[in-house]
Structure formats: C-alpha cells, structure tokens
Amino acid sequence: MPTHVERLAAFAAGCRDRGVPDTVRDDVTGRVLDVLGNCLAAYADPAGDAGPAVLRAVRRWGGTAEATVIGDGHRLPAPSAALVNGTLAHSLDYDDTHLPSVLHPSASVVPAALAAAEATGASGSALVSAVAAGIEVCARLGMASYLPETRTSLFFERGQHATSICGTLGAAVAAGLLFGLPAEGVAHAAGVAASMGSGLIEANRTGGTVKRAHCGWAAHAGVSAAVLALEGVTGPPTVLEGRFGFFQAWLDGRYDAEALLSGLGERWELPRTVYKPYPANHFTHPAVDCALALRAAGLSPEDVAAAELGVAAPVLRTIAEPPEEKARPRSAYHAKFSGPYTVAAALLGGGGLGLDLDDFAALDPAALALAARVRCVADERASELFPRSFAAVLRVRLRNGSTVEHRVDSSRGGPERPLTREELEVKFRSNAGRALRADAVEELLAAARDLPSASSASALLGLTRAG
C-alpha cells in the first residue's frame, strides 16, 4: 500500500499533469492576488520591520539571482526570495485562513510557488496547479490535526504554529511540482521538508516580530527541500505516519488519516480557505462585525459605559489573555490580536471594508481608552460553532443604563458570508495602492486575472516593483 506521503504526492503530480477543476483554478487566482496585495501593503506598515530585516539578512547570504522580491525588485536565490515574500505575505496578519484547521496556507505556499515558477520559467497554468496542490496538502495536514470532539487543533493546544509547520510541506509540494519532480520526487521533497517545519505562537500573546517570518521560513524551507530532492536528497517513505514521523513528533501520534487522505482530487479543502476583510487576527473578525453593526445602528462610542464580548472559548487565549496585555496592547501589531482593541477600533470607525491598515498604523489613545472598558468571556453558542465558523456576541451597557447587543454566527468572509470577487479586488486595490501607482495596480490586477493563460508566471512578478 502507498504510504501517506506517497498518496499526497501522487495527488499533487496529478494536479500538474491533468490540471485542476475550473472552480479551483479560479479560486487560486484569487489567492495569488490576495498574497500580492498583502506583500505590497507590508511596505507601508510603520511597524513593518520584519520584512526589511529579513531582506537585509538574505542579501548578506548572497547567491544566484533566480526570483524577485515582491515590491522591491531585488532578485535573489529562489529560497531567499521565498523567505522575504512569505514574511511580507504574513506581516500584516491579513492573509487567508482555512477552516476548521485555522491555519493560513496561502502565505507560505504562494511565495514558494512564485519563486520556483520564476526560477524555472514555468507558465501561469503550471503555477496555478502547483499552488492548488500545495494549499490542499497544507490544509489536509491541518485537518488531520483537528479534533472534532474538542473542536481544537492539537498543534495549537501545544503552542505550535500549524501554519508554518504544515505550510512547509505544502510549499515543498508546490515547489517540487514546478521544479519538474515526478511523484516520487515530490514525496521526497515533502519528506525532506518535514524535518524543517517549525513555529511557536507565543508572540500572539506577548509580542515579538518573529511570527511574521513564520510563513517566510516555511516558504524558504519548502523551496530548499524541493531543490535538495531535485539533487538527490531523499525523505523517509513513512515520514508522516511512522513511529518517529511527523504526526508522532508533533502530535504524539494522534491524527485523522481520513481527513488527510479521503477524497483527494474529488473533495477539495482549498475552497474552505476564507479571505480576511480586516487586517487582524481572524478570531477578532466576528467581534469587529458586531461592533460595526452596532455602530451602523447608531451606537456612539461616547455612550459606552462597559462592553462584554462573548467569543468561542478556545480563542480566548489568543485575543483575551493575558487580560492586561489585551486591554492595553504594547504595539499596533499586538493590537491585531486583541479582542478589546479591535472592538474599540471598529466602534470608533474604520476604513476599507470596515477596518483597514490605517486603523492599525499606530495605537490610538481613544481606542485604548475604550478597549479598557471591554471584557471578554466565553460564549456557549460561539463555542458550539467554532471552528467551522467564527461567531461572537457583543453586549454594550450604555451610560443611561440601557443595553444593546449584536450577534453574528459567521464572520464576514467566513463560510456563510464569503467575500465577493469585487470585495476582494477592493481589498487588493487598497493594499497594492500603498506601494504602486493607480495604473500599475490595475495592470497587475489584469495580469492576475489572466494568470492561468500566461505563458510565463515571471511577468506577474515584474509588475509588482514599486516606483
């Protein structure tokens, strides 16, 4: 019987050799567009020191120019370009999320695939198929760690960043396809990459910029693993299910093999990867929705005496704990992981699709004052729905003694309320417009729409250079 990694590799090779369904192809072009926009917007982030720092580091390493740094124009070795671009893609916490595994596949897989495609001169169609396969493998690995009985990911329970751990293998699969590896070689690339994935999520709680580089390192490791496999380095055939394999090492051997392997190529997880309308941790999004709805109904921030935000119990550790840190975040980036602060920012009024990057350019004294009056608690209904959807209820006690509340069962952009293509393009224009002229934004948007028919994926990267 084929091993787990062999089955995943055979599926991936089939995506390249036979193509992917039209709906998946169209979905992937949206993922690529979203990543490009997020990368470009990262340059305008006042707190965006991680991307430039990573670029300075990889320029010290030197090497053969193979792939482009998005928005900068430098050409670097493919693994180095993937590292910078993956860091940019995740820097703003504006990248998509797969449910219910709650990981961010595109920010590692797309940068890895873009670097490999440019290094090999691959077509747009080849890029799309590779991204589809890589995201699907990444999401499947995340689903294998999801425990329906507790509605949690074993990775997160242990403080591990599933995004960067699973993203490393997804990136390796995508890059391996573009380097022309056969199914056996793709399996080796994933097997090598399994020794490279890592990531801790303590930065979500108490700060630090390293989390922004997690997707970059996953992309870098994925491309590196594919190159190593191309040159003859091999991985163990039982790298996933083996006694000392991936699932044993990370999850003590607890995983769902059916979620990993069932229906490969027929039932896709990729469409369950949802876009973010707001540049903040996805767990805060239903809270933002509630605050925006109450504001639209006439609630004035000056009238708020106190507020109670009810969310799913498992997300409290990310957006509510420790309470003193979340009530008064230490940085604008830290504020993106704060339930109280994001509620306050939304009540005060935001841009874009409700909140945009300008709302997190710096800590707002008015938002901090309002956030101090927001308490977070576990909500039973939100806990029941989690993580198939992100739900919340916001109850506000007014200074006149009355109360108002609003509840959402699925956050905007989630499974029940997906963003339209038009809304996605509004987000892209806002993001890309922070680095490019308006005409260049439209040119890049048109090229992304036409990506599946492009003779070379490299042309897309050339359009991202600012200036």
LUMNUGU-70111 format. One record per residue (C-alpha): y, z, x. Coordinates in steps of 0.1 Angstrom, whole numbers, padded with zeros to 4 digits, always signed. Layout:
N
YZX/...
% end
This chain:
467
+0000+0000+0000/+0035-0007+0013/+0055+0023+0023/+0087+0033+0006/+0110+0017+0032/+0089-0015+0032/+0093-0018-0006/+0131-0013-0003/+0133-0039+0025/+0112-0064+0005/+0136-0060-0024/+0166-0064-0001/+0152-0096+0015/+0146-0110-0020/+0183-0105-0028/+0192-0126+0002/+0165-0152-0003/+0167-0156-0040/+0201-0144-0049/+0212-0117-0073/+0219-0119-0111/+0253-0133-0121/+0263-0099-0135/+0255-0082-0103/+0273-0109-0083/+0305-0104-0104/+0302-0067-0101/+0300-0069-0063/+0332-0090-0060/+0350-0061-0078/+0335-0036-0053/+0348-0057-0023/+0382-0060-0039/+0384-0022-0045/+0374-0014-0009/+0400-0039+0005/+0428-0023-0016/+0418+0012-0007/+0418+0003+0030/+0452-0013+0029/+0467+0016+0009/+0454+0041+0035/+0481+0028+0060/+0508+0041+0037/+0493+0075+0033/+0517+0100+0050/+0487+0123+0058/+0466+0093+0068/+0460+0104+0103/+0422+0099+0103/+0422+0061+0102/+0447+0057+0131/+0429+0083+0151/+0395+0065+0147/+0411+0032+0156/+0426+0048+0188/+0392+0062+0196/+0372+0029+0192/+0398+0010+0212/+0391+0033+0241/+0355+0022+0238/+0363-0015+0243/+0337-0042+0238/+0333-0077+0225/+0357-0088+0197/+0335-0096+0167/+0351-0083+0135/+0385-0075+0121/+0401-0041+0113/+0414-0044+0078/+0452-0044+0076/+0456-0041+0114/+0442-0074+0127/+0426-0060+0158/+0392-0075+0165/+0365-0051+0177/+0327-0049+0181/+0312-0051+0147/+0301-0014+0147/+0335-0003+0158/+0353-0023+0131/+0329-0009+0105/+0338+0026+0117/+0375+0021+0113/+0373+0002+0080/+0348+0027+0065/+0372+0055+0074/+0401+0037+0058/+0380+0030+0027/+0372+0067+0021/+0405+0082+0034/+0423+0083+0000/+0393+0095-0020/+0400+0065-0042/+0365+0049-0038/+0339+0044-0065/+0312+0069-0075/+0276+0063-0086/+0264+0085-0114/+0245+0107-0117/+0238+0109-0080/+0276+0115-0074/+0278+0095-0042/+0303+0068-0030/+0282+0038-0019/+0308+0010-0015/+0330+0028+0011/+0302+0026+0037/+0282-0005+0026/+0311-0029+0021/+0327-0022+0055/+0294-0026+0073/+0286-0058+0054/+0321-0072+0061/+0318-0065+0099/+0283-0080+0100/+0293-0111+0080/+0322-0118+0103/+0302-0113+0134/+0275-0138+0122/+0298-0163+0103/+0280-0156+0070/+0290-0172+0038/+0306-0154+0009/+0274-0157-0011/+0254-0140+0017/+0279-0112+0019/+0277-0106-0019/+0239-0105-0018/+0239-0081+0012/+0264-0058-0005/+0244-0058-0037/+0212-0048-0018/+0229-0022+0003/+0246-0004-0026/+0214-0005-0046/+0194+0011-0018/+0221+0037-0012/+0222+0046-0049/+0184+0047-0052/+0183+0072-0023/+0209+0093-0041/+0189+0091-0073/+0158+0102-0056/+0176+0135-0047/+0188+0141-0082/+0171+0169-0102/+0173+0163-0139/+0162+0198-0147/+0192+0213-0128/+0215+0183-0131/+0223+0185-0095/+0218+0167-0062/+0197+0185-0037/+0220+0171-0010/+0250+0188-0025/+0231+0221-0031/+0226+0223+0007/+0262+0213+0016/+0252+0178+0027/+0273+0148+0021/+0249+0124+0003/+0275+0096+0006/+0273+0094+0044/+0236+0103+0046/+0224+0077+0021/+0252+0053+0029/+0240+0050+0065/+0207+0034+0052/+0225+0013+0027/+0248+0000+0054/+0219-0008+0077/+0201-0028+0050/+0232-0048+0042/+0240-0055+0079/+0203-0063+0086/+0203-0090+0060/+0234-0106+0074/+0220-0105+0109/+0191-0125+0096/+0164-0099+0099/+0132-0106+0079/+0120-0079+0055/+0101-0062+0083/+0132-0062+0105/+0153-0048+0076/+0127-0020+0072/+0131-0012+0109/+0169-0012+0106/+0167+0013+0078/+0141+0033+0098/+0164+0035+0128/+0194+0043+0106/+0176+0073+0091/+0179+0090+0124/+0217+0085+0124/+0229+0097+0090/+0248+0130+0086/+0277+0147+0069/+0288+0182+0057/+0311+0187+0028/+0328+0220+0038/+0360+0200+0042/+0361+0196+0004/+0366+0234+0002/+0388+0245+0031/+0403+0214+0047/+0399+0192+0077/+0401+0154+0081/+0365+0147+0092/+0353+0139+0057/+0375+0108+0057/+0354+0095+0086/+0321+0101+0069/+0318+0066+0054/+0331+0051+0086/+0304+0067+0106/+0278+0056+0080/+0290+0020+0083/+0291+0022+0121/+0256+0037+0123/+0243+0011+0098/+0256-0018+0118/+0244-0003+0150/+0209+0003+0136/+0207-0033+0125/+0217-0045+0159/+0191-0023+0175/+0165-0036+0152/+0176-0071+0160/+0170-0064+0197/+0136-0049+0191/+0140-0011+0184/+0116-0001+0156/+0115+0026+0130/+0085+0045+0116/+0069+0029+0086/+0068+0063+0067/+0104+0071+0077/+0112+0082+0041/+0081+0099+0027/+0064+0110+0059/+0056+0146+0070/+0087+0146+0092/+0106+0119+0074/+0139+0116+0056/+0131+0135+0025/+0113+0163+0043/+0141+0167+0068/+0169+0167+0043/+0153+0179+0011/+0122+0199+0020/+0101+0171+0007/+0114+0172-0029/+0124+0138-0042/+0118+0115-0071/+0097+0085-0059/+0100+0067-0093/+0139+0069-0092/+0137+0054-0057/+0114+0025-0064/+0108+0018-0100/+0121-0015-0114/+0136-0027-0081/+0154-0060-0088/+0150-0056-0125/+0168-0024-0133/+0199-0021-0113/+0217+0012-0104/+0247-0006-0090/+0265-0011-0124/+0264+0027-0128/+0288+0030-0099/+0322+0036-0116/+0357+0030-0103/+0383+0056-0099/+0416+0052-0118/+0432+0082-0100/+0432+0088-0062/+0415+0122-0063/+0380+0137-0063/+0361+0123-0092/+0353+0158-0106/+0390+0162-0113/+0393+0130-0134/+0384+0144-0168/+0409+0172-0162/+0436+0146-0154/+0426+0127-0186/+0431+0159-0207/+0464+0167-0191/+0477+0131-0196/+0466+0132-0233/+0484+0165-0239/+0515+0152-0222/+0514+0120-0243/+0512+0142-0274/+0544+0159-0264/+0534+0189-0242/+0562+0198-0218/+0553+0215-0185/+0581+0240-0191/+0563+0252-0222/+0531+0261-0204/+0525+0299-0201/+0489+0295-0189/+0461+0270-0190/+0423+0271-0188/+0404+0241-0175/+0368+0240-0186/+0345+0218-0165/+0308+0214-0156/+0296+0245-0138/+0283+0226-0108/+0317+0211-0100/+0335+0245-0098/+0325+0249-0061/+0343+0217-0053/+0375+0218-0074/+0379+0255-0082/+0366+0275-0053/+0379+0294-0035/+0405+0300-0063/+0433+0309-0039/+0428+0277-0019/+0427+0255-0051/+0457+0272-0067/+0477+0265-0036/+0462+0236-0016/+0471+0236+0021/+0478+0199+0022/+0483+0169-0001/+0448+0157+0007/+0434+0191-0001/+0452+0189-0034/+0430+0159-0044/+0401+0184-0046/+0419+0209-0067/+0414+0212-0105/+0446+0232-0109/+0468+0210-0088/+0456+0177-0104/+0461+0191-0139/+0497+0201-0129/+0505+0168-0113/+0493+0150-0145/+0513+0173-0168/+0544+0166-0147/+0539+0128-0150/+0523+0103-0126/+0524+0066-0118/+0499+0038-0118/+0471+0042-0142/+0481+0079-0148/+0482+0093-0113/+0487+0072-0082/+0490+0077-0044/+0527+0086-0046/+0517+0117-0066/+0497+0129-0035/+0522+0118-0008/+0532+0154-0003/+0527+0188-0020/+0551+0191-0050/+0567+0225-0054/+0568+0221-0092/+0531+0211-0092/+0523+0241-0071/+0541+0265-0094/+0523+0250-0124/+0490+0250-0107/+0492+0288-0102/+0490+0291-0140/+0458+0271-0143/+0424+0289-0143/+0391+0270-0140/+0360+0281-0159/+0325+0266-0167/+0323+0248-0200/+0290+0245-0217/+0294+0210-0232/+0307+0196-0199/+0278+0212-0181/+0253+0196-0205/+0268+0161-0200/+0271+0165-0162/+0264+0144-0141/+0257+0115-0165/+0294+0117-0172/+0323+0139-0161/+0337+0159-0190/+0363+0186-0194/+0384+0206-0219/+0420+0218-0212/+0433+0247-0233/+0470+0255-0229/+0488+0286-0241/+0524+0279-0248/+0553+0302-0242/+0558+0305-0280/+0522+0320-0283/+0506+0289-0298/+0478+0269-0281/+0469+0233-0277/+0438+0217-0263/+0422+0183-0255/+0386+0175-0246/+0370+0144-0231/+0333+0138-0228/+0335+0109-0203/+0363+0105-0179/+0383+0072-0178/+0365+0047-0157/+0332+0065-0165/+0301+0052-0183/+0317+0054-0217/+0352+0043-0207/+0349+0017-0179/+0379+0002-0163/+0386-0033-0173/+0389-0061-0147/+0426-0062-0155/+0430-0024-0148/+0410-0028-0116/+0434-0056-0105/+0464-0034-0114/+0449-0007-0091/+0444-0033-0064/+0479-0047-0066/+0493-0012-0063/+0472-0004-0033/+0474-0036-0014/+0511-0039-0021/+0517-0009+0001/+0507-0030+0031/+0512-0066+0021/+0539-0088+0007/+0535-0097-0030/+0525-0133-0023/+0499-0121+0002/+0485-0097-0023/+0480-0125-0048/+0464-0147-0022/+0439-0120-0012/+0431-0113-0048/+0424-0150-0054/+0402-0152-0024/+0382-0121-0035/+0377-0137-0069/+0363-0168-0052/+0342-0149-0027/+0307-0160-0040/+0316-0197-0033/+0334-0192+0000/+0318-0210+0030/+0328-0181+0053/+0334-0145+0045/+0356-0142+0075/+0385-0159+0058/+0388-0129+0035/+0395-0105+0064/+0422-0128+0078/+0442-0124+0046/+0443-0086+0050/+0466-0085+0080/+0498-0068+0073/+0532-0082+0084/
% end
